[in-house]
Amino acid sequence: MTMDRLAMLRQMAERTPGDPFPQYGLAMELRKRGAHDDAVAAFTVLAERHPGYVPAYLMCGNLLRELGRLPEATLVYDRGIAAATAAGDHHAAGELESARAELA
């Protein structure tokens, strides 16, 4: 029997906490499956462990926006803008700024 993708991602995220990508994959898979609260929780863990992993901020903020959780989305976008700016990733910072502006 093959392992379910979600179970595999959970296992990878647990085994390699120093690597942000498995946690990001887990969060995205949860989102895809409609497990939105679990996806937000997985993105939160990712941000705590790897605050410089910029792609997570846009995806998490977008999910929160879709869920109508606009104050939380604003905070996530702001944190992402700060992380992207600190990393010198002006493209990502611009995307996050645009997403945040859409909330107003």
DRENLORO-69130 format. One record per residue: residue in three letters; x negated, y negated, z negated of N, C-alpha, C, O in turn. Coordinates in steps of 0.05 Angstrom, whole numbers, padded with zeros to 5 digits, always signed. Atoms other than C-alpha are relative to their C-alpha. Layout:
N
alaXYZXYZXYZXYZ...
END
This chain:
104
met-00017+00024+00000+00000+00000+00000-00018-00025+00000-00037-00027-00015thr+00016+00024-00001-00028-00068+00018+00010-00020-00021+00034-00020-00029met-00007+00020+00020-00029-00124-00033+00015-00023+00013+00008-00032+00034asp-00015+00023-00008+00022-00179-00025-00018-00024+00001-00036-00027-00016arg+00016+00024-00004-00008-00244-00001-00001-00017-00026-00022-00027-00034leu-00001+00017+00025+00015-00282-00064-00016+00013-00022-00031-00001-00036ala+00015-00014+00021-00014-00229-00110-00030-00002+00006-00046-00006-00012met+00028+00002-00008-00079-00231-00071-00011-00028-00006-00033-00030-00017leu+00008+00028+00005-00083-00307-00076-00003-00005-00030-00022-00018-00039arg+00001+00003+00029-00068-00305-00151-00026+00013-00010-00041+00001-00026gln+00024-00014+00009-00123-00254-00161-00026-00015+00008-00044-00017-00008met+00023+00015-00009-00173-00293-00119-00004-00026-00017-00027-00032-00024ala+00002+00025+00016-00157-00358-00157-00010+00006-00028-00026-00009-00039glu+00009-00008+00027-00167-00322-00224-00030+00008+00000-00044+00002-00019arg+00027-00010-00001-00232-00289-00202-00021-00021+00007-00044-00018-00001thr+00019+00020-00009-00264-00351-00172+00009-00028-00008+00015-00045+00009pro-00010+00027+00009-00243-00411-00215-00018-00023+00009-00010-00046+00008gly+00018+00021-00009-00304-00449-00190+00003-00007+00029-00009-00027+00038asp-00005+00005-00029-00279-00447-00118+00028-00011+00002+00048+00003-00005pro-00026+00012-00002-00221-00494-00104+00018+00012+00021+00043+00011+00018phe-00017-00009-00022-00197-00461-00040+00020+00021-00007+00043+00019+00002pro-00021-00020+00006-00163-00399-00069+00023-00013-00016+00046-00005-00012gln-00022+00014+00015-00124-00444-00118+00017-00016+00018+00041-00017+00015tyr-00015+00015-00020-00105-00489-00060+00018+00018+00016+00041+00012+00021gly-00015-00019-00015-00083-00429-00020+00024+00011-00016+00046+00014-00005leu-00021-00009+00018-00042-00404-00079+00022-00021-00001+00046-00015+00002ala-00019+00022+00002-00008-00472-00087+00016-00002+00026+00041-00006+00026met-00014+00002-00026+00008-00475-00012+00018+00024+00005+00040+00020+00017glu-00017-00024-00003+00035-00404-00011+00025-00002-00017+00047+00004-00008leu-00023+00004+00017+00080-00419-00070+00020-00020+00012+00044-00017+00011arg-00016+00020-00013+00105-00481-00035+00015+00012+00024+00039+00007+00027lys-00012-00012-00024+00118-00442+00029+00024+00019-00008+00043+00021+00006arg-00020-00019+00009+00159-00391-00011+00023-00014-00015+00042-00001-00023gly-00021+00015+00014+00201-00446-00043-00002+00001-00030+00017-00007-00044ala+00005+00000+00029+00172-00436-00113-00013-00026-00007-00036-00028-00015his+00010+00028+00001+00165-00511-00119-00013-00007-00027-00034-00019-00028asp+00012+00007+00026+00154-00517-00194-00026+00015-00005-00045+00004-00016asp+00025-00015+00002+00102-00462-00192-00022-00012+00018-00046-00012+00011ala+00020+00013-00018+00068-00497-00133-00011-00025-00013-00035-00029-00012val+00010+00024+00014+00065-00562-00171-00019+00007-00023-00039-00006-00026ala+00018-00009+00022+00035-00525-00230-00027+00009+00011-00047+00004-00001ala+00025-00009-00012-00017-00493-00185-00016-00023+00010-00041-00023+00007phe+00015+00024-00008-00035-00560-00155-00011-00015-00024-00033-00026-00023thr+00010+00014+00024-00041-00589-00225-00025+00014-00011-00044+00001-00019val+00023-00015+00009-00089-00533-00245-00024-00007+00018-00046-00011+00009leu+00021+00006-00019-00129-00547-00182-00012-00028-00005-00036-00031-00006ala+00010+00027+00005-00133-00622-00197-00016-00001-00026-00035-00017-00028glu+00014-00001+00025-00155-00607-00268-00028+00012+00003-00048+00002-00008arg+00026-00015-00003-00210-00558-00247-00018-00014+00021-00042-00013+00018his+00015+00011-00023-00231-00594-00183+00011-00028+00008+00023-00030+00029pro-00012+00026-00006-00212-00668-00186-00010-00013+00026+00003-00031+00036gly+00010+00011-00025-00253-00682-00124+00010+00014+00025+00002+00008+00047tyr-00010-00015-00023-00215-00633-00080+00024-00016+00012+00047-00012+00004val-00019+00020-00010-00179-00687-00040+00025+00011+00014+00047+00000+00010pro-00024-00009-00015-00132-00646+00005+00024+00006-00018+00047+00003-00010ala-00021-00008+00018-00092-00623-00055+00018-00023-00008+00042-00019-00012tyr-00016+00023+00008-00069-00693-00073+00022-00007+00020+00045-00012+00012leu-00021+00007-00020-00033-00706-00008+00021+00022+00000+00045+00015+00001met-00020-00021+00000+00001-00638-00008+00017+00000-00024+00042+00004-00022cys-00016+00001+00024+00022-00643-00080+00018-00024-00001+00042-00022-00008gly-00017+00024-00001+00046-00714-00072+00023+00002+00019+00045-00006+00012asn-00022-00004-00019+00086-00696-00011+00021+00019-00011+00045+00014-00007leu-00019-00018+00012+00118-00638-00047+00017-00014-00021+00041-00012-00022leu-00014+00015+00020+00136-00682-00106+00020-00020+00012+00042-00024+00003arg-00018+00019-00014+00165-00734-00058+00025+00015+00011+00047+00005+00008glu-00022-00016-00010+00207-00680-00025+00020+00008-00022+00044+00011-00017leu-00017-00008+00023+00233-00659-00093+00013-00024-00014+00028-00020-00033gly-00012+00024+00012+00252-00731-00109-00014-00009-00026-00003-00025-00040arg+00015+00006+00024+00200-00736-00164-00020-00022+00007-00044-00018+00006leu+00016+00022-00011+00175-00804-00140-00020-00011-00019-00043-00017-00010pro+00021+00010+00018+00140-00829-00203-00024+00019-00001-00047+00010-00002glu+00022-00020+00001+00099-00765-00206-00015-00001+00027-00040+00001+00027ala+00013+00001-00026+00085-00769-00131-00019-00024+00001-00041-00022+00011thr+00017+00024+00000+00059-00840-00140-00026+00004-00015-00047-00004-00006leu+00025-00005+00016+00011-00818-00195-00019+00018+00015-00043+00014+00015val+00017-00019-00014-00014-00760-00153-00014-00014+00024-00038-00011+00028tyr+00012+00015-00022-00025-00805-00092-00022-00019-00011-00043-00021+00001asp+00021+00018+00011-00062-00856-00136-00025+00015-00008-00047+00005-00002arg+00023-00016+00008-00107-00802-00164-00016+00009+00025-00040+00010+00025gly+00013-00008-00025-00120-00777-00094-00015-00022+00014-00036-00018+00025ile+00014+00023-00012-00137-00846-00068-00026-00005-00014-00047-00010-00002ala+00024+00004+00016-00187-00854-00125-00021+00022+00007-00045+00016+00010ala+00018-00022-00006-00217-00785-00110-00012-00002+00028-00036+00002+00032ala+00009+00003-00027-00221-00797-00036-00020-00024+00003-00040-00022+00017thr+00017+00024+00000-00252-00866-00046-00028+00007-00012-00048-00001-00002ala+00025-00008+00013-00304-00837-00094-00016+00018+00017-00041+00017+00016ala+00014-00018-00018-00321-00784-00042-00008-00013+00026-00022-00001+00042gly+00006+00014-00025-00327-00836+00013+00016+00010+00023+00009+00006+00046asp-00017-00011-00021-00271-00802+00051+00022-00021+00006+00044-00020-00004his-00018+00022-00006-00238-00864+00080+00025+00009+00016+00046-00003+00013his-00023-00011-00015-00193-00824+00127+00021+00011-00019+00044+00004-00017ala-00019-00012+00019-00162-00784+00070+00012-00022-00018+00035-00021-00024ala-00011+00022+00016-00156-00847+00028+00022-00015+00015+00042-00022+00003gly-00021+00013-00016-00118-00880+00085+00025+00016+00002+00047+00004+00000glu-00024-00017-00002-00071-00821+00092+00015-00001-00027+00040-00003-00027leu-00012+00001+00026-00058-00822+00017+00013-00027-00005+00035-00029-00016glu-00011+00027+00003-00047-00897+00018+00026-00003+00016+00045-00015+00007ser-00024+00001-00017+00003-00890+00075+00023+00015-00013+00046+00006-00013ala-00021-00016+00013+00041-00835+00039+00011-00015-00025+00035-00014-00029arg-00009+00015+00024+00043-00877-00025+00017-00024+00009+00037-00029-00004ala-00016+00023-00009+00069-00937+00014+00028+00007+00009+00046-00009+00007glu-00026-00009-00008+00126-00896+00041+00019+00004-00024+00044+00005-00020leu-00016-00003+00023+00151-00888-00030+00014-00026-00008+00035-00026-00021ala-00011+00027+00008+00164-00963-00038+00025-00007+00016+00036-00029+00011
END
